[in-house]
Amino acid sequence: MSTYIGLDMAPSAMRWIVRDGAGGGGEAGGPIYGIRGCPKHPDYDSAVSWSDAMAFRQGEFEAKFGSGIEKTVRYELPEGHAAEWLRSFFQSAEGHPAVDVNGTIAVAVPDHASPEDRDDVLAGLSATKYANVSLIWRPVAALLGWMDYQKNKQGVDLSILLNRRIFVLDLDAGRPELTELACVRHRKNRDWIVPSRRRPSSDTLSTDGTFARECYQAMLADVPEWEQLVGGQFYADLQHAIEAGDNGFEAWVRRRGAWQPKRVKFSHALPNDILDTIKPILARMREDLNNADILLINGWVVRRYGEQILAQFKTKCGNVASISADSVARGAALFAERLAKGLPTYYDRLPEYSFWDGFKSDWVLMFNGEQEVEPGREYRYPEAGSRPCKLKIEKYADNVSFYVREPTSKEYARRIKTVFAEFLRSDLELSLSAVVVPEKGSARFVLAMCDDKAPAIFVSGTATVREIVLRWRSDDNKANKEVSVEYIEEHQGYVEPQPVLGRIYDSEDNLRMVEEYVKTPRGAAFYGLWAAYNARFHPDARNGIADRVGYRATPIEPTRGLFGTRYVFNVRVDKATRAFAEKCAKEMPYVTPSLFAGTGSLLKDGMLQQNYCHCGALEDYKNLIRARLTNGDEPQYNFSFYNAAGYVLGEDPKDVEILLNYICAKIHLQAERGKLWWSFFRMLCWHPECKLTSATKPLLEKALSILCSQDANKVVNGGRWTFNDIKYLLLAILYALRIRESGEDLSAPLKQHLIALLSTGLLSNVPFPQTMVPKVNPASRLPGDTLSKYVLRFVLRQDTLADRELGSAMGGV
């Protein structure tokens, strides 16, 4: 006969219930105290005491307790690794529940458990021989366990619970959680009354793990070394003594560099400090508990102090009860059995997965949280009979990133990213679908091409495929192995580069103009090309990336000019670009005496013309710029030289080091330094291959220190610096943060200097450039937002996906 097990992994102890399916109450197991719990609870890991406690070797423990005192079983594994803990627990020879390999396991997880935390639990059990594993929310399991006790032990008719507002306050979930539930009749089996999860915890009771620490500290008020007991080897003994109702226990503490025995005493009276800790929670519960019928409280604090605690909550709700320590495990076991047998379990709301729509610059909900569903089956998006969800990728893209997140996970999203087999020549329409299995904590998202006749575009290994798949369970990410699936923190802290294509790709007319100009006799006016370009180019036709951000480009300026920062392997375009660069080089030398004197005509400047060619500039010109930067040349007032590195270099990762060395060596330059910072940020903005690593960190920090201490003063206190020069300093700071791609970061002192400069210093309150403003969704913008505040959010790692989307759009203009 199959077995069914419910696991309660609280931060204080693990408990389990095993049911054999014969209708009995189930066999209680555990508890095992001090396992750290799920999800991880960093506040139990005391930086003050943990390393010392771990240094107290196991052999010494055995010697100290050799007098016959029974030792508590401990599983010493790193904090928060639930997967490793569970794997070790179930694979060990002793101590684990006897579960048939064909049985079902249900693990209770708190409301605030992130998808990453849930993955950790599922991964641990999937690596064992037990295959049938599901998750259940702790408050639902608690209510299931309590209902089972009321019916089978107290003889209560559960129908009296119908239409009652029921709340579960879980003080053992890692942080206090208040969840609203109800008891309803099952829609198909009307004789069954099951829980319905109305509203998960809004995290208004506590946003961190300080509650438990404050309670421990209050209980151990007479123990100066209390953090050692909470964070060290004796945490299991401490928790066992608390829950057993003991007056105290024997421990060892580290004092003045030596281990000393300590008799820890508890008071049976409720400490006033615990009351002070609970009062703010009661205050925040006031509105939620309005008109509540039943409040069930779970946690070692209420089990320890009983009516002394319950009396505090009865001021807000008349029917208040403490549930037994094994209620969560019992409810999880009931769920496992009912799920396996196809019996009614409970009703939940579909996880509110949302995806990032780059064109709306906002998250779009896939499920609105109102769909009441029962675990044990799949749910699909879009629902049957609904219109398919379609996304559009604009032409000229060579990759796509797709972000998904849950509303309970504000700190990161999951991203599926793939490159295309070739650059898009027209807009690409994709359909989005999903399959969700709530009790498994899993979902499968699929992006598929809508046009059945178009050739496959997504690269997967050596093949091309018509769809890409993101599976929410990280251990399931086996399909499309060459398609990267990764965690992306919402507050990533840097902007990814965005190469830009030239307008030569926008239309046949633009390409023909370049081909015609190349055929003109020597001496034809370079400005004539721009004049023809101006006559033929129509921004309202939405023919390019610059138009996508709402910017009406001026054709004679290099912004989003004719040529781009990368090749797309179009033979005709590549040929015309090279011919254009060669013609310009023949008709106007790169460097002339007049250019060094600052008297050259910009439209006849050979350097300017090569700059306009971007990646199409001739190799000897690129090498000339590298050599002159390395040699420290200073063409007077020739901004084409100072801008050149940003236009034509960056394909070689060493280019950024050449430029940073030049910036650090030329502190005496005035307005020219603004152009150098433009080159720095553009090089990083336009070139994915241009990396900042630990090797370049010292040079980068030296350059940024000069920016903070000298260049900002030059901008503010005169000189020929323009608004653009001010903007370039801010954008240089922004793209310098790309060093975080490599796992590095700027040093703390430098970050503090940048924070001061951007918040209250010389570069604060700089407005957004006009090319950026149209891309920002006005509804998502903070009142009074500025470019300075925008960059500051990245430095502080408070950026959002909307911020990064905007930053990437800058690459297109």
N, C-alpha and C positions, 0 to 999 in steps of 0.2 A: 504494500500500500504506500502510495506517495506521501511524502511529508511536506509540511508548509511551515516556513519559518519567517518570523517578523523580527527585524533588527532595529534597535534604537541606539544610534551612535550619538549620544549627547556629549558635550565637552567634559562632563564630569565622570561618566561611566558608560559602558556598553551593556545593554540588556537584550535578551532574546527570549522568544516564546516559540516552542516547536509544537505543532499540531499534527496529529497522525491522520486526520481526515475522518476519524470515527465519530466525530461530534463531541469529543471531550473538550475540557477547558484549555488544554494545552499544557505542556511542561515548561515551567519557567527556567531560564538559564541566567548565569551570571549572578550579580554584575561583575564586570571587570572594571575596576576604578582607574581613573587617571590616564585614559588612553589618548587624550587630547581632542577627540571628537571629529565631527564633520558638520560643516566645513571647518577649515583650520581656524584657530583662535589665537592670533598673535599676542594677545594680552596675557596669555598664560605663560608665555615664553619670556621670562624675566632676564633682561640683558645683564642685570646686576648679579644674579645668582646661578643661572643655568650652567655656565661653563665650570664654575667651581663645584657644583653639585655633581656634574657628570665626571669630574676628575676624582670623585670619591669612589674608588673602584669597587666592583661587586665583591671581591674577596674581602675587603674591609667590612662590608655590610654583613657578610656571613660570620665574621669574627665578632662583631659587635652584638649580633643577635643570636649568638651561639647558645644562649641560655635556655633555648627551647621555645622562645616566643615565635608564634606562627608568622611567617612572612606573607605579605600580599603578593599575588602573582602580578608581574609587570611585563609588558611588552615594550621595550625601549626602542622606539623608532622615531625618526625625525618628525618634528611638528608638522601637522597638516597633511601628511602623506596617507590619506585614507586608503588609496588603492593598494599601497604596499602593506599597510596594516591588515586589511581584509584578506589579501592574498596569503600573508603569513598565517593569519588566524585560521583560515579554512584548510590550509595545507598542513598545519601542524598535527602531530600525532595525538595530542591531548588538548582538552579544554574547549574544543569547538562542538557545536551541536551536531547530533547525528542526523544528517539530512540525506535523503535518497537523491542520487544524481539526477533523477527525473522529477524531483520535487520542485517546488517554487519558492523563491526567496523574495521578500519585499523589504526594502530598506527605507526607513523614514528619514526625510531630509527637511530642514527648516524652510520657511517661506523665502528667506533671503538667500538660500543657496544658489549660487550662480550656475550657469550651464557648465562652467569649468569645474566647479565643485561636484556637480552631479556626474560629470564625465569621470571624475576621479574615482567615485564610488563604483560606477558601472564597470570601469576598466579593471578594478581590483577583482571583482567577482567574475568577470568574463574570462579572466586568465585562469580561473579554477575549473574544476570539472562540473560545476553547477551552471547550467546554461540558462535556466528560466529565471531571470532576474528582472524585477521591476522596482520602481520608486513610488513612494507615497508621501504626501505632505504630512509633516508631523502633526499639525492641528487636526487634520482629518483622521489620522490614525488614533490620536488621543480621544476624539469623539467616538469613533468606532469601538475602541476598547471600553470606554465608559458606558456606552449603550449596551454592550454585551454584558457588562457587570450588572447594570440595572435590570435587564431582562432575565438573565439566568441566575443571578444571585439574590436579587431583591424582589423578583417577580413583578416588575413594573410593566404595565402595558405601554409599549413605546408610542402608541397613538396619541398619548397625552403630550408628546413632544411636538406634534404637528403644529405648524404656524407659530412656533416660538422662535424668538431671536436668541440665538445661542452664540456666545463668544468663548474662545479658548485663549487664555493668556499663558503663553509658554515662556517660563523663566529659565528653561534648560536648553534653549535653542542656540546658545552662543551669544545672543542678545535678546532682550524681551520682545516678543511678537504677540500682537493682538489680532486674531483672525475671526471674522464673522462667518458663521455657518448656520444652517437650518436643517431640520429633519423633514423629509418629504416622502411621499409615496412614490415608489418606482413606477415609471410610466407604463411598463409592460407587465410587471408583476405587482399588482396593487396590494398584495398581502405583505410586501416587503416595505419597510421604512428605512431609508438610507440617508446618510449625511449629504448635504449640498454645500459646496464651498462658495459662499456668496462673495466675500471680499477678502483677499489676502491682506496681510499686514502692510500698512502704508509706511512702515519704518518710522512712524512718528514717535514711538515710545523710546527708541534708542537707536542711534545710528552707528554705534560701535560696541565694543565688548567691555566697556568699563563697569557695567552693572555688576557682573559676577566678581570682578576684582574688588569693587567697593564693599561687597558683602563679605568676602573673605577677610579683607582688611579690618572690617568692623568686628568680626568674630575673633580675630587674632590681635585685638588692640593691645594686649599686654606682651606681644611677641615682636620685638624690634626687627627680627629677621623673618617676618611673615612672608616676604616675597620669595625667600628660599623655599618655603614650604609649598607655596602655590606654584612655583616655577621649577622645582627640582625633583629629586628622587623620591621625596616623601609625599608628593601630591596624592598618590593613590592611598597611602595610609591616612592622610588628612581627610580625604573624601569619605573613606570607609567609616572613620570615627564619627564624622558629622551625620551621615545618614543612618548609622546604627544607634544614634541617640546617646553615644558615650559622653562622659564628662571631659575626656581628653585622650591624648595618646602620647607615646614615646617617640621622639625624633632626635635627629642630630642636626646641628646648625654650624655654619662656618662663622667663627667669631675671632677677630684679631688674628687671622691667618691659620687658625687651628680648628679642628672639628671638636665640638663639645656636645654632650648629651643634653636634651631639653625635654622637660615634661610640659606639654602643651595642654592648657586647661581651657574648657569652653564654659560659657555661662548658659544656663537653661532659659534665662530671661532674654527676651528679644532685645538686642543692642539698639540703642537710640540711633546710632549711625546707619543701621539698616533701614530704620523707619525714614530717616532723612533721604536715603537713596530711593525709597519707594514712593515718596510723596510726589516728586516730579512726574513719575509714571502715572500715578493716579490722576494728576491734574491733566495730563495729555489724553487720558482715557475718558475724561468727563463727557465730551461730545459724542464719542463713539458708543458709549454705553447708555446713551439716552434711550429710554424705553426698552432696554435689554431685559430679557426674561431669565436667562441662565448665564452664569459666568463660571467656567471651569478653569482651575489654575493648576499648572504643572510646574514642578521645580523643587530642588532640594531645600530651598529657603522656606517654602511654605510647608513642606513635609517636616522640616525640623521644628518649626515654631508654631505650626498648627493654627489654632484659633487666634493666637496673637497676631498673626498675619491676616487671616481671613476677616477679622473684625475691621481692618482698615479698608478692605474692598467692599464690605457690606454697606458702607456709607454711600456707595454708588449703585449697588445692585443688590436686591434683597436675597436672591437665590444664588449663593456663592458656595462652591465646593472645591475641595482639593482632591485631585485624582491620584490614584496609586502610582507608584514608581514604574510599574510595568505596563501601564495603560497604553503607552505609545507602541511598545513592542507587541502587546496583545492585539491592538488594532491592526498593526501591519501584518501579523500572522493571519488574522481573519481576512484581510484583503487578499493576501496571497492565495488562500484556499478558495475564496469565492471567485477570484479571477481565473484560477485554473479550472474550476468546475463550471464556469459560465454562468455563475449566479450574480445577482445584483451586488454592486460594490458601493459606489458613491457617484455623485455628480460633481463635475469640475467645470471650470471655464477654460476654453482653449487658450493655450499660451499665446500672448499677444506679440507674436513675431512681427517685426516691422523691417522694411528694407529701405535703403537709402536711394532716393531718386535725385540724381545729380542735376536734372533739369529743373526740378522744383526746389532744389536745395533744402530738402526736408525729408524726415522719416515718414513713410507711408505704412499705416497699420494693415496687416494682412487679415487679422482677426480682431474684432472690436471688443473682445472680452465678455460679451454677453451670450455667446453661444454655449449653452449648457450641454455638456457631453458626458458620456460615461466611459471610463477607461476600458481597454480591452479591444479596441478597434481603431482603424485608421480614419483620419479626417483629412479632407483634401481642400486645397486652395487653388483656384477659385472653386466655390461650391457648385454642385451640379445645377445647371440651368443659368449660371452666372456668366457674364462676358469674360473671356480670357484676359488676363492682365498682360499688356504689351509695353515693352520698353524700347526706346529708340537710341541707337548709337550713331552719332553723326559721322559723316564721311571724313576721311583722312585719319581716323583712329587706327592704331595698330595693336591695341589691347583693350580689354575691358576688365573693370573691377566691380564686383558686386558685394555689397555689405548687407549682413543680416544681424539683428540683435533682438533680445527680449527686453521689455520695459523694466524688468527687475535687474537688468545688467546695464547700468548707465556708463560703466567705465570702459567697456570695450565692445567691439563688434567682431563678427567673423567675416572674413573676406575670401571670396574666390576670385582669382585673377588668372587670366590666360591671354596669351598673345594670339594675334590673327596670322593666318598663313600669308596674308599680304595686306597692304594698306587698303582701307575701304575706299572705293571710288564713288560710292553713293551711300546714303543712309542705310543702316542695317536695323531691321525690326526683329526683336526677340520676344518670345513669350515666357512668362514666369509662372511656374506651378510649384506646388509643395504638397508633401504628404507628412502629416504630423501624427505621432503616436504619444499621447500625453503621458501615460503612466510609465513609459519607457524613457521619457526625457529626451526623445529623439525626433528628428525631422529630416526630411530630404527635400532640397530645393533644386530645381532644374531650370536652367536657361537654355532655350532651344530656338533655332532659326525658324522664322515663320514662313519663309519662301521655300517651298519644297523643291523648286527647280534650281535654286542657286547652289553653287558648289559649296561643300563643307568649308568652314572658315576657321574653326577653333583648332589650335594645335594641341595634340595630346601625344607626347612621345614622338615617334616618327610618322604618326598618322594625323589626319585631320578628321574632326568629328563634327556633328551637327548640334550637339548639346554639351553642356558642362554641368556637373553635379556638385553640390555642396551638401554633405551629410553632416548633421549637427553633432553626432557622436564622433569625437575625434578618433577613436579607435576603428571607426568604419571608413575612414578616408582612404580607400584603396583604389577606387575607380579613378580614371584619368590621372594617373600617377604624375604626369608631367605638368598638370595644372596645379599651381600652388594654392593650398588652402591654409590660411594662417590666422592667428589672432591679431587683430589690430585694435590697440587701445584707442578709445575715443580721444583721450588726451595724449596723442602720440608725441607731440612736441616738436614736429618739424614738417616741412612741406616737401612733398615728393616732386622731382623734376618733371617738366612737361615740354618735351621738344615741340617745335613749331614748324609747320610747313609754310612755304612761300605761296604767294597768290598766283604764282605761275601754274599751280595745280588747280586753281579755282575755275578756270574756263579756258576754252580753246583760244579765245581772243587774246588772253594774256600770254599764252605760250607763243602764239603767232607773232605778237608784238616783239618779243625777244628775238625770235628767229629772223624777223625782218630787220631789226636794228643791227644784228650781227652782219647782215649782208650790205649795209650802207657803206659808202666810201669813207675812207679815213677823214677825220675832221668833222663828221656829222655831230651836231650838238647833242650832248648827253641828255640835256634837259628835254629834248624832243621826245625821247622815250617816255618820260614822265607825263609830258603833255598829252601824248596819245593814250597813255594809261589812264589819265584823269578823265578823258573824254569817254572812254569805253567802260570804265568801272562803275558799277551801280551798287552801293552798300545795301540798299533795301532788298536786293535780290538774295540776301543771306548766302553769299557765295564763299564764306570762309569762317575760320575760327574767331577772328576779331569781331565779326558781326554777331556771333553767338553770344558774346558777352555784352552786346549792346553798344559797341563803340564804333562810331562812324569814322573810319580811318581816313586820314589825309594822304592821298596817293604819293605825294612827293617826299614824305618822311619815311625813314627806314622801319618804323613800327609796323610789324606784320607786312614787310615789304615783298618784293617779287620773289625773292629766294629765301629758303628756309634754313633751319639749323641741322637738317639731316637729309640724307638721300633716301629716296623711296624706290630706287632701282627701276625707274621708268627711263627706258633708253632714250627716248626723244627728249625728255626734259633734261636728263643728265647731259646730253650732247649740247643742247642749247645753252645750258648754264655754263658749261666749260668754254664754249665758244665765246660767250659774253665776257667771261673773265679774261680770256686771252686777248680779245679785242681791246678791252679796257687797259690791259697791261701794255699793249703795243702803243696805244695812243697817248698814254700818260704814265710816266715812270712812277714807281711807288713813292720815292723820296726825291725831292728837289730842294735846292738851297732856299727857295722862297718859302717852302713849307716849314723849314727850321726857323725861319725869321718870322713866321706867323703871318705872312702876307699872301699865302696861296689861296686860290679860288676854290671854295669847297666843291663846286660842281665839276671842277677839273682836277680835283685831288685824286691821284691814282690810288692812294690808301683808302679814301672814302669809297671809291668804286669797288675795290676788292672787299671791303667790309660789307657792302650791300649784297655781295654774293654769298655771305654766310659760309656754309660748309662747302659751297662751290668755289670758294677762293682758291687760287693756285697754291700748290704746295710750297713753292719757293717763297711766296708771300708769307704763308704761315710760319715757315722757318725763319724768315727775316724778323718777324715780330718776336718770336722766341729768342732769337739771338740778341736783338736790341734790348729786350727786357733783361736778359741775363747780363748783358754788358753795362746796363745802367744808363742807356742813352736818354736824353731829355729834349726832344724836338719842341721848341718853344711854342706854346699855345696851339699846338697842332692836336686838337682833340681827337682827330681820326686815329692818331697813334695810341692815345690812352684808351680809346674805346675798342681798339682792334682786338685785344685779347678776348673781350666778351663776345665779339661777333664771330671770329674765325677759329678760336682755339677752344679746347675742352674735350676733343676726341681722345687726346692722350691724357691719362690721369695725372701725369706729372705737370701738366700745364698750370694747374691751380697752385702748385708749390712755386713755380717760376713767378707767377703773378704775386703771390703773398710775399715772397722775398723782395720783389721790387717795391711793393707797398711799404714794407717795413724800412727799406733803405731810403725812400724818398720822402721823408717827413717834411722837408722844407717846401715841397710843392704846395701850391695854394689851390685854386679852383680845379686844377688838373686831377687832384686826388679824388674829387667827386666822381670824375669819369673812371678812375681806377676802381672805385668801389662799385660803380655800375658794371664794369667788366667782371668783377669778382662775383657779384650776385647773379649776373646773366649766365656766366659760365656754369654755375651750379644749378641755375634755374632751367637751362636748356639741355644739359647733358647728363643723362643717367650714369654714364661711364665715369663721370668726374666725381671722385670719392674724397671724403674727408675721413681720415682714420687716426688711430692712435699715433702713427708716425708723424702726421701733420699737425697734431694737437698743439705742441709747443709753439710752432710758427703761427698757427691760427690765433692762439691766445695773445701772442705778442702783437699781431696786427689789430685785433679787436681792442686791446688795451690802448693802442695809439688812437683808434677811432674814438674811444670814450674820453681819453684825457686831452687830446689835441684837436682832432678833426671836428668834433661836436662844437668846440669853442670857435673854430674857424667859421663854421656855418653860421653860428648865432651872432658872432661879433664882427661881421663885415667881410670884406674880401669880395670876390666876384662869384661867390657861390649862389646858385639859384635855388628855387623851390625843388627842382628835380634833384639837385645835389643833396639837399636835406633828405628827400625821399630815398635816395640811393643808400644813405647811411643806415636807414631803418631796414631797408630790404636786404642789405648786406648782413645785418644782425640776424634777420629772419632765416636766410639761407645758410648762414654759418651753423645753424642748429642742425643741419643735415649730418653733422658729425654723430648725431644720435642714431643714425642708421647703422653705424658700425658697433653700437653698444657702448660707445664712449659718450662723454658729456663734457660741457665746459666746467671749469673748476668753480667751486662755490664762491670764492671772492670775486671772480669775474662776473658770475651771474648776478651777484648782489650789486655790482657796479652798473650792469646793464639795467637791472630793475629800477635803480635810483634814477638812471638817465631817462628811462622811458616813462616813469610814473610821475616824477617831480622835477626831473632835471632839464637839460637844455633841449632834448629831443621830445619832450612831452607835448601833447596836443597838436601833433602834425596831422592834418586832415587826410582822408583817402584821396589818392590820385583819381582823376576823372575816369581813367580806363578801368579802374577796379569797382567803382561805385555801382554801375548798372548790374553787375553780377551778384551783388549782395541782395538777397530777398529782403525788402524793407520790413516785412513782418517779423523776420528773424533777427533783425539788427537791434542792438541795445541802443536806447536813447543816448545821443551824444557820443556814439562810438567813433573812434578815430584810428588812423593807421598806427599811431603810437600804442594805443590800447590793444590793437589787433596783434602787433608784434609782441607786446608784453605778455599776452595770453600764451603764446608759444613758449616764451622763455620760462614761464611759470608752469608749463604743461597743463594749462587750462583751456587749450584750443579744442574746438569741436570739429566734426567732420565737415560742417558748413564752412568753417574757417579754412580747412585744408583744401576743400573744393575751390574756394576763392583763390587760394595761393597757387594752385595748379593752373587756374585760368590765366594767371599772370604770364605763364609761359607762352600763351597763345597770342600775346600782344607785345 
